[in-house]
Amino acid sequence: MGKLFSKVAIVTGGSRGIGRAIALRLGREGAAVAVHYSASRDAAEEVVGEIQRSGGSAFAVGADLSTLEGIRALFDGVEQELHTRFGSTGIDILVNNAGIGLTTTLEATKEEDFDYLMSLNVKAPFFMIQQALPHLRKDGRIIQISSAVTRMSLPAIPAYSMSKAAVNGLTLSLANQLGPRGITINAIAPGFVATDMNAGMLQDPESRQFGANFSIFGRWGEPGDIADIAAFLASPEGGWITGQVIDASGGSHL
């Protein structure tokens, strides 16, 4: 029996990359996992199938998180599924992982690209938590995926860095509010991770080496490295940690 047996988790962007690894890990630990996707239902169903084959419980739910209407639609779908399966709409773990990157200098950034980035990387986590709060049970967990770029000066990604700094601020600001309910909220800040978001860098030998050189271990992070930390924060052992940004960059730029 896993450490998260009888817990219910929502993982946004759970169909690929870091979100996929987190969804699979929480499923292996016994949680029933709502695997959110925005575009590829097939990819989300693959994750669901893998969790189920390992003896866990999961289901896919699609929604556009760039709008409050889409976020509400996600919770409507989750509530219906949970009520059917368990007779309750309570959740225990919310993982705000969904987001996008934007590699553009300050001078070249277009307003529409900036606005879309902020809608997914900043607005979505904010309103996901707002919509989740009535359903989060005592001793619940909120886990946000931030980035180590919030402590590095990288002129090629100012808007992205800004969006993840906002996630860190939200994490800290809500810790006091959620504490009386036993709910923790923490952010994980990965460095370079080998996901399809970084496929361009990974395919270019020079860029791949550039990313590996950031870590003192001389390699890129793997999605599973981040999922390990998320599983700890979601577990009972993580209950004394809140309001923190946990660096998960392999010692990048120490």
Summary of the structure (lengths in Angstrom):
residues: 254
radius of gyration: 17.4
end to end distance: 38.4
largest distance: 53.2
contacts: 890
relative contact order: 0.15
helix: 50%
strand: 18%
